[in-house]
Amino acid sequence: MPDNLPIIDPLPYLPPSSLLPQLTPLSPSDLQPSRKLPPRGSMQHEVLELGREFFHRPRDEKESIGLGKSDGVRGYQKLHQNITKGKVDHHEGLDLYAPSPYTKSTQDNDDPKSNGNGERNFKPLDGPNQWPSQPEPFKPKLEQWIEKMKVLGWAVMHAMADGLGMTSEEWGELGGLVDDSFWVMRVIGYPPLPNGADGISCGEHKDYGCLTLLHADPIPSSLQVLSRSNQWINADPIEGCIIVNIGEMWEIWTGGMYPSTLHRVIHKSPTYRVSIPFFYEPNFNARVKLLEAAERKAKEEGIEVEEKDEVVYGDFLLGKVSGNFKY
């Protein structure tokens, strides 16, 4: 099988009342990597430009919503603060999460200064999101984007369940594990790697949860995925498309039939790259284990599956994010 990335039209799985705009079938000419920005005035264009404007705000302004002002995982990370596999990454970012899985009280006020002199006094994942005050449209526009990605995440989950041959009852059970998704969204800014640097903009890793829905600047040869033949190949943006990556929970659910893909970013273009990955995750307390439908599918196709230990998604996530940042 060639090392290329499939293009999938999600329209059959989107509800008629979907917040997403109606999509038209893709033609062969559409399926070429695009180096054009999304049309000016479109939401796809707006969210990238708002991210770019935020990252070009004064340093002190960005650091006023740093991770330490909330729960240690929500907020702004300066250049080289994010760590992948023990090595610093060459990017800055803003991390946002679903409301606290423990209590709603700390999410009622998005101003971290109301939480005791701006000091870090929350347990991980319990603090408020920290939205920048400038640019002013940043929060309302990104909140709209979150709602759209939740609709798309549900649709892709349903399509993947159908791919496994799940019954309607089985899909109901699986859907019940993601119907209150503990989503995560990052807005990431990648300055070019310095000339001659043997570095990584974001180190190779797998994503933690169900699905990653990535919208990014159309800069080629930055995002790379490890192919089935163990080669790094480019996952260049295509105008009008969202890049979808499979997370580790699907690998557990399917015993490896839907593997979580290693990927990395090496951004050497002279332009500043903005990327907005939305992570559609299980419910925080979801118990994730091998699905009976995956076992049936594997038996039908003569595939061996690996039954991994059951995990509670929230515990799995906490174990991952605790080592993500350098303070």
C-alpha positions in Angstrom: 0.0 0.0 0.0 1.4 3.4 -0.9 2.5 5.8 1.8 -0.1 8.5 1.3 -2.8 10.0 3.4 -6.5 9.2 2.7 -9.1 12.0 2.1 -12.5 11.3 3.8 -15.7 13.3 3.3 -17.6 13.4 6.7 -20.8 14.8 5.3 -22.9 11.6 5.7 -22.1 11.7 9.4 -22.8 15.3 10.1 -26.3 16.1 11.5 -28.6 18.4 9.5 -28.4 21.0 12.2 -24.6 20.8 12.3 -22.7 24.0 13.2 -20.3 23.1 10.4 -21.0 24.7 7.0 -22.3 22.3 4.3 -19.5 20.6 2.5 -19.4 19.7 -1.2 -17.8 16.5 -2.6 -14.1 16.8 -3.3 -12.8 16.6 -6.8 -9.4 15.2 -7.7 -8.0 18.7 -8.2 -9.0 19.5 -4.6 -6.9 16.7 -3.2 -3.5 18.4 -3.8 -1.5 20.1 -1.0 -2.4 23.7 -0.8 -0.1 26.6 0.0 -2.9 29.1 0.0 -4.4 30.6 3.1 -8.1 29.8 3.6 -10.3 32.5 2.1 -10.2 35.8 3.9 -13.2 36.3 6.0 -13.8 32.6 6.6 -13.7 31.2 10.1 -10.7 29.0 9.1 -8.8 32.1 8.1 -10.0 34.2 11.2 -8.9 31.7 13.8 -5.4 31.3 12.4 -5.0 35.1 12.1 -6.2 35.6 15.7 -3.6 33.1 16.9 -0.9 34.9 14.9 -1.9 38.2 16.4 -1.9 36.8 19.9 1.6 35.4 19.5 2.9 38.8 18.3 1.6 40.6 21.4 4.1 41.9 23.9 5.9 39.1 25.9 4.8 40.5 29.3 1.2 40.4 28.1 1.4 36.8 27.1 3.2 35.7 30.2 0.5 37.3 32.4 -1.6 34.3 31.5 1.2 31.8 32.0 0.6 28.2 33.2 1.5 29.0 36.8 -1.5 31.5 37.1 -3.9 28.6 36.8 -3.5 24.9 37.3 -0.2 24.3 35.6 -1.6 23.1 32.3 -4.0 25.8 31.2 -2.5 29.0 29.8 0.4 30.3 27.8 3.8 28.6 27.4 6.8 30.6 26.2 9.3 29.4 23.7 11.1 26.2 24.8 8.7 25.7 27.8 7.0 22.7 26.2 8.8 19.4 26.5 8.4 16.2 24.4 10.2 13.1 25.6 12.5 15.1 27.8 13.6 17.6 25.1 12.4 21.2 24.7 10.3 22.1 21.7 10.8 25.2 19.5 7.4 26.7 19.8 5.1 28.7 22.0 1.5 27.9 22.8 -1.8 28.5 24.6 -3.6 25.5 26.1 -7.3 25.4 26.8 -9.3 22.5 28.3 -12.9 21.5 28.9 -14.2 22.7 32.3 -12.8 21.2 35.4 -13.8 17.5 35.8 -13.9 17.9 39.6 -16.0 21.0 40.2 -17.6 23.8 38.2 -16.8 26.5 40.7 -13.3 27.3 39.6 -14.5 27.6 36.0 -17.1 30.3 36.8 -14.5 33.1 36.5 -12.0 33.1 33.7 -9.8 35.7 35.5 -6.9 33.9 37.2 -6.2 37.0 39.3 -9.3 36.3 41.3 -7.6 33.1 42.6 -5.3 34.5 45.3 -2.6 36.9 44.0 -2.4 35.0 40.7 -0.5 32.1 42.4 -0.9 28.5 41.3 -3.3 27.1 43.8 -5.3 24.5 41.8 -4.7 20.8 41.4 -4.0 19.8 37.8 -6.9 20.4 35.4 -9.0 22.1 38.1 -8.2 25.7 37.2 -9.8 28.2 34.9 -8.9 28.6 31.3 -6.9 31.7 30.6 -8.1 33.6 27.6 -6.0 36.6 26.2 -7.7 40.0 26.5 -6.2 40.9 23.1 -7.0 40.4 20.3 -10.6 41.1 21.6 -12.3 38.6 19.2 -10.0 35.8 20.2 -12.2 34.2 22.9 -15.6 34.3 21.2 -14.2 33.2 17.8 -12.2 30.3 19.3 -15.2 29.2 21.4 -17.2 28.9 18.2 -14.4 26.9 16.7 -14.5 24.5 19.7 -18.2 23.9 19.2 -17.6 23.1 15.5 -14.8 20.7 16.3 -16.9 18.9 18.9 -19.5 18.2 16.2 -16.8 17.0 13.7 -15.2 14.8 16.4 -18.5 13.0 17.1 -19.0 12.5 13.4 -15.6 11.0 12.9 -16.0 8.7 15.9 -19.3 7.5 14.5 -17.7 6.8 11.1 -14.8 4.8 12.7 -17.3 2.8 14.8 -19.1 1.9 11.5 -15.7 0.9 10.1 -15.5 -1.6 12.9 -18.9 -3.0 12.1 -20.4 -1.9 15.4 -24.1 -2.5 16.0 -26.2 0.5 16.9 -26.2 -0.7 20.6 -22.4 -1.0 20.6 -22.1 2.5 19.1 -24.5 3.8 21.8 -22.2 2.4 24.4 -19.0 3.8 22.8 -20.8 7.1 22.2 -21.6 7.2 25.9 -17.9 7.3 26.6 -17.3 10.4 24.6 -20.6 12.4 24.9 -19.1 14.7 27.5 -15.6 14.9 25.9 -12.9 16.2 28.0 -11.5 18.1 25.0 -8.3 20.0 24.8 -7.4 22.7 22.3 -3.9 24.2 21.7 -3.1 27.3 19.7 0.6 26.9 18.8 3.1 29.3 17.3 6.1 28.0 15.5 8.9 30.4 14.7 11.4 29.1 12.1 14.1 26.9 13.4 17.4 28.9 13.6 19.7 28.5 10.6 21.8 25.4 10.8 19.9 24.1 13.9 19.5 20.4 14.2 16.4 20.8 16.2 12.7 19.9 16.4 9.8 22.3 16.5 7.7 19.6 18.2 9.3 16.2 19.0 7.8 12.9 17.8 4.9 11.7 19.9 1.5 10.0 19.9 -1.6 11.9 20.9 -3.3 10.8 24.2 -7.0 10.5 23.5 -9.4 9.7 20.6 -8.9 12.1 17.7 -6.8 15.1 16.9 -8.5 17.6 14.5 -5.7 19.8 13.2 -6.1 23.2 11.4 -2.9 24.9 10.4 -1.2 27.4 8.1 -0.7 25.9 4.7 3.1 25.6 5.0 4.5 22.4 3.4 7.0 20.0 4.9 6.4 21.0 8.5 4.1 18.3 9.9 5.4 14.8 9.4 3.9 11.4 10.2 5.6 8.0 10.5 4.2 5.8 7.7 3.5 2.1 7.8 6.8 1.5 6.0 8.5 3.4 8.9 9.3 6.5 6.8 8.6 10.1 7.8 6.2 11.6 5.2 4.8 15.1 5.0 1.2 15.7 6.0 0.8 19.0 4.1 -2.5 20.9 4.6 -5.1 20.8 1.9 -7.4 23.8 1.6 -10.8 23.1 3.0 -9.6 20.0 4.9 -8.9 19.2 8.6 -6.0 16.8 9.3 -7.2 13.9 11.5 -4.8 11.9 13.7 -5.7 8.8 15.8 -5.0 8.9 19.5 -3.9 6.2 22.0 -7.5 5.5 23.2 -8.4 4.1 19.8 -5.3 2.0 19.8 -6.6 0.4 23.1 -10.2 0.1 21.9 -9.1 -1.7 18.7 -6.1 -3.7 20.1 -3.9 -1.9 17.6 -6.0 -2.1 14.5 -6.4 1.7 14.6 -2.9 2.6 15.7 -2.0 5.9 17.1 0.4 7.5 14.7 3.8 9.0 15.6 4.2 12.5 14.3 6.5 15.5 14.7 7.0 19.1 13.4 10.2 20.4 11.8 9.4 23.9 10.7 12.3 25.4 8.7 10.2 27.8 6.5 11.1 31.5 7.0 7.4 32.2 7.9 5.8 32.0 11.3 3.5 29.0 11.4 0.2 28.8 13.4 -1.4 25.5 14.2 -4.6 24.8 16.1 -5.0 21.2 17.1 -8.3 20.2 18.8 -8.2 17.0 20.7 -11.5 15.2 20.9 -11.1 13.0 23.9 -13.1 10.5 26.0 -15.1 11.6 29.0 -12.8 12.2 31.9 -14.0 9.1 33.8 -14.4 6.9 30.8 -13.0 3.4 31.2 -11.2 2.4 28.0 -10.6 -1.3 27.1 -10.6 -3.6 24.0 -14.0 -3.5 22.2 -15.8 -6.7 21.3 -16.4 -5.2 17.8 -12.7 -4.9 17.3 -12.2 -8.6 18.3 -14.9 -9.7 15.8 -13.4 -7.6 13.1 -9.9 -8.9 13.7 -11.2 -12.5 13.7 -13.0 -11.9 10.4 -9.8 -10.4 8.8 -7.3 -12.8 10.4 -5.6 -10.1 12.3 -4.1 -10.5 15.8 -5.0 -7.8 18.3 -3.2 -6.9 21.5 -5.4 -6.6 24.6 -3.9 -3.8 26.6 -4.8 -3.0 30.2 -7.9 -1.0 30.8 -7.3 2.6 31.6 -9.4 5.4 33.1 -8.9 8.3 30.6 -8.6 11.0 33.3 -5.9 9.1 35.1 -4.1 8.4 31.9 -4.2 12.1 30.9 -2.9 13.3 34.3 0.0 10.9 34.0 0.9 12.5 30.7 0.5 16.2 31.2 2.4 16.2 34.5 5.7 16.1 32.6 4.8 18.4 29.7 6.3 21.7 30.8 9.6 23.1 32.0 9.2 25.7 34.8 
